[in-house]
Amino acid sequence: MTLLMPKPEPAIMSRRNELIARLGAMLPPESLIVDEVARRAYECDAFTMYRALPLVVTLPESVEQVRAIMALAAEMNVKVVPRGAGTSLSGGSMPLEDGILLGMSKFNRILEIDYENRCARVQPGVQNLAISKAVEAQGFYYAPDPSSQIACSIGGNVAENSGGVHCLKYGLTTNNILGLDVVLMGGDLIRLGGKHLDSEGYDLIGLMTGSEGLLGVVTEVTVRLLQKPPMARGLLLGFASVAAGARCVGAIIARGVIPAGLEMMDKATIHAVERFQPCGYPLDVEALLIVELDGPQAEVDHLVGVVQDIAREEGATTIRASTSEAERLQFWAGRKNAFPAVSCIAPDYLCMDGTIPRARLPEALAGMDRLAKEQGLSVANVFHAGDGNLHPLILYDASKEGDIERAEKLGFDILRLCVSLGGVLTGEHGVGVEKRDLMGEMFTEVDLAQQMRLKCAFDPEGRLNPGKVFPTLHRCAELGMMHVSGGKMPFPNLPRF
Amino acid sequence: MQSACATLDIRDEADAVDAISAAKAKGDCCAIVGGGSKSGLGRFAPQAQALSTAALTGVTLYEPDELVLSARAGVPLSEIEALLDQHGQQLAFEPMDYGRLFGAEAGGATIGGVIAVNAAGPRRIKAGAARDHLLGFRCITGRGELVKSGGRVMKNVTGYDLSKLVCGSYGTLALLTELTLKVLPKPQTECTLLAIGADEAESLALLRRATATPCEPSALAMLPAGAALALDADAAAIRLEGPAISVTARRDDLVARLASGGLRFETLDEHDSAALWRGLRDAAPVAAKVGQIWRISVAPSEGFAVVERIRRTGAPVLAHFYDWAGGLIWLRLEAAPDAHAAVVRRAVDACGGHATLIRASAEIRATVDVFHPQPAALAALTRRVKASFDPAHILERGRMRAEF
């Protein structure tokens, strides 16, 4: 394993008993987990490659308790790692051995549903899907729908700026949040936004969203609710080449159609899916598109016709349009099974998350093929084609000597390829610890120093979730005075932890 | 103009690094000026010099299929809109033109200024503000450093989302040099449904009911009698956009859902509808020269109550209208030395939201808080965020807050 985390600080480890005693005085017994076996349950999130046993786990029930924990942590100079449902795919909530794990799972109440203003106030531990479930009877829903939505929490969605299948049309978490309550390191509570739009002053809601738990702990979220579209229809389009499929996506968008969902699967995924649970996908194609159109019936039927015409012009070899809700769901069944299906064709897989300009897809897939061959591995691809977000699934066998390292190396090489094509390291899974050491591929030292200075504005002692996102830790005082010349900091190669 | 002072033309990023570094060394503060169309916005705070971004010209990338456009900060908004129009696309956030409010020509804005004030229009409720469309940018911070953030792709969570932070920062964090925006297809057509005959409160309730239908309105405004279209009664205006077949179907559906005794419906066709919303976007109903102008953002259901609270104090309201289904209030009041700030802010604070003083004389904008005051912890955090970009308070000193 190559990941280097900040070394546990003896000064903190030696005060564990004092810390536990003081936490015990402010929390009910069931909100404090000290026992080693029980702490093990929190040693990783959904990025399971790296683990650490947290110093102590706290599960506060009230904002006052969160404030007290954050005040105590600042006073004793102890690190804090916030955690929602623990579904991060990048290790965003991986614990630190000398840090308090701050679990927000007890903040699980929907506080208010305000249909008139089309919003809801919810606690951060509420599951993403629970919001939509709570309002569906009135015809509303909460738009961002990450694939983990039955488990992931809205607080975690804010931390990671989660997307989902429908985000080309309906936006990411950041486009669907109106207000946040945030507890800062030290215990200050700040209220950002509310039920109104575009609070003046710096857009700290926007900054908090996607900040991966490094800036503050969210204790309440006001989300926008959208009216459910009256109906949706799906199209299944098969192509003889990936390039043809990618061209068709471009043509649909160029014609002014923004589908609610626009997914692509490559041949390896299609075959894996059909072996796992047949759902009628054509096996003689190199790329398969699922296009979903939603809205009023007249509009949807019209747009289905438009997309069928475009698909014909672009040489699709399979064109099927759903004529019933059951058929639409059938089109999606395979896509939704893609990850379990792939785990049936290989003992292990590593899910990557780059984004590329869509037109570069053929190059990206060819490049990936070449890189995979170099490592003697293979890759299956699912692709949020509408917004260019690529999920290569690297197939490997952890029981084989060296396979994990080869898979990790291939993953890094693929992300470097994405950046070189004009894309980015992560579209929706976050940097966390997984992609932390690749940040230099996208950003200069100056870019990163500016981001770290913002962290200092929120957390001057660097106690909140350190070791994530940024490849090197700097003291805030050092960043304040740092003179950067020609994009190089002094001693750029000096390891900081 | 904020004040008459020496103007330095910024031709490229190196110029900006030099100018800001030199200003930092001397402790001189700088205004950042694009087209100058928003010089009357914000606190009045004279600067030692102005940095003009007007020479930062050129659209550097436009790929219609990929819904992305990059432009240098000084490119006129009108040039970008014309280019997008040729490809049937638009900036979906419908940026407002401040020209009319300040008695200037329309079309004076640059894209840098649009981003710096986080511009938005009537479509805000459906499509978002500038913040929701800025994918990435390059800038020179108050430290004199070139920093870039974001990218050109729609989905990106790599590092902090600084794009959100620069939107609405009024130049106080950095001089923007290049911006990358998400662009979207123009709807095929539009129409506006007018519901006439209900009073102000009822019309606003009707707009909120319209937002709870699946008819996907893209704009909802309440127009008091005389505010627009030479209407002699209060009216609710609801815009529908999309393919023609869908617009017609949704309009009919909406009429059926909203119909009630005493209510009369009219439909504005594509041309008249576009003209109406262009005017509302630019706050035309309150733009007349006399008086001071406030822009207030609250929860839609609170809009009417806020205006009532202001009226009940006897504050002399000259004109007003509501956008965003009641959530955005434009208000013109007779001029007063305190711009009625206490009255307006008390009315807003009763329900939560914010009030911005958009138009008042320089003397008044130098003394009255233009932006809504912040609680202590948030104000302190705001100062630290400012300092992280611009520790010496070089850029637009005093434009947002007196303390920086």
Interface residues (C-beta under 8 A of the other chain):
Chain A: D114 Y115 E116 N117 R118 C119 Q138 G139 E160 N161 G163 C167 L168 G171 L172 T174 N175 L184 D188 L189 I190 R191 L192 G194 K195 H196 L197 D198 S199 E200 G201 Y202 D203 L204 I205 G206 L207 T209 G210 S211 Q227 K228 P229 P230 G250 A251 I253 A254 R255 G256 V257 I258 G295 P296 Q297 A298 E299 H302 L303 T355 I356 P357 R358 A359 H384 G386 D387 G388 N389 G422 G423 V424 L425 T426 G427 E428 H429 G430 V431 K435 M439 M442 F443 T444 V446 D447 L448 Q450 Q451 R453 L454 C456 A457 F458 V469 G480 V484
Chain B: E63 P64 D65 E66 L67 V68 G88 N118 A120 R124 I125 G128 A129 R131 D132 T141 E145 L146 V147 K148 S149 G151 R152 V153 M154 K155 N156 V157 T158 G159 Y160 D161 L162 S163 K164 L165 C167 G168 S169 L173 L184 P185 K186 Q188 R208 T211 A212 T213 P214 C215 E216 G242 P243 I245 S246 T248 A249 R250 D253 S297 V298 A299 P300 S301 W324 G327 L328 G352 G353 H354 T356 F371 H372 Q374 P375 A377 L378 L381 T382 R384 V385 K386 A387 S388 F389 P391 M400
